[in-house]
Amino acid sequence: MSALLHRNYRASESWRTSFRFDHILQGKRPRGASETLLLRMLDASKRGQLRRRGAYSEADLLAVARKLYNKPDLQFRVPGQRNGVLAIMGPHPAEQVVLVIGTGSGKTIVVMIGAAIADAGTTC
């Protein structure tokens, strides 16, 4: 994630330099709290201080889904659903995931499992 933020920051910096926004706006507006926070977050990401997610086994993730839906016999309905959950929260989590499965195939549970794990640091 820090590489993506850094690349976007460099692109933004190039545009600001090209159009001389900093020179034009110099002294005309104070920095807001959100802009200051954004700059702090960017600095933290450059230093690699982002918290890493834990990896969970398929059994742990299925147990969370069963508890979430209050169905002790719940199973993943389609292979794409299982693969999506493992790609997001499994033993080798991906940084970005795009899940394309059919209507009614259970995309919501993929997101809800990640949000239901207390120490995962994810939200819906």
C-alpha positions, -999 to +999 in steps of 0.1 A: +000+000+000+028+024+007+041+020-028+007+030-042+004+060-019+040+071-028+033+068-065+001+088-062+019+114-041+046+117-068+020+122-095+003+149-074+036+166-067+043+166-105+010+183-112+015+209-085+050+216-098+038+219-134+010+243-127+029+261-099+000+257-074+023+261-044+037+294-057+002+307-066-013+297-033+016+306-011+004+324+019-032+326+008-047+297+027-038+280+059-036+242+060-067+226+074-067+198+100-075+171+074-046+182+052-022+181+081-035+146+090-031+135+054+005+146+053+012+128+086-004+096+072+017+099+041+049+104+061+040+073+082+034+052+051+067+062+037+084+051+069+066+018+067+047+021+099+014+007+086+001-022+107+002-056+089-029-077+089-028-111+105-032-142+083-061-165+091-067-201+082-097-212+061-112-229+092-109-197+113-126-176+085-154-202+081-159-202+119-163-164+118-189-167+090-208-193+109-209-171+140-218-140+119-248-157+102-257-179+133-256-211+111-233-238+125-234-258+092-226-228+069-203-236+040-190-214+012-215-217-017-192-211-047-155-215-052-152-178-060-166-169-025-140-191-008-112-178-030-122-142-023-122-147+015-088-164+013-074-137-009-085-109+015-078-125+049-062-159+042-026-171+048-012-150+019-035-119+018-033-097-013-030-060-011-059-054-035-087-078-045-113-075-072-140-102-068-162-109-098-189-135-091-225-137-102-255-120-087-266-138-055-233-157-052-225-142-018-201-113-023-214-097+009-201-124+031-166-119+017-166-083+030-185-091+062-160-118+074-131-093+072-151-067+091-163-092+117-128-102+128-120-080+158-082-077+154-081-076+116-081-038+114-106-038+085-140-022+080-169-024+055 
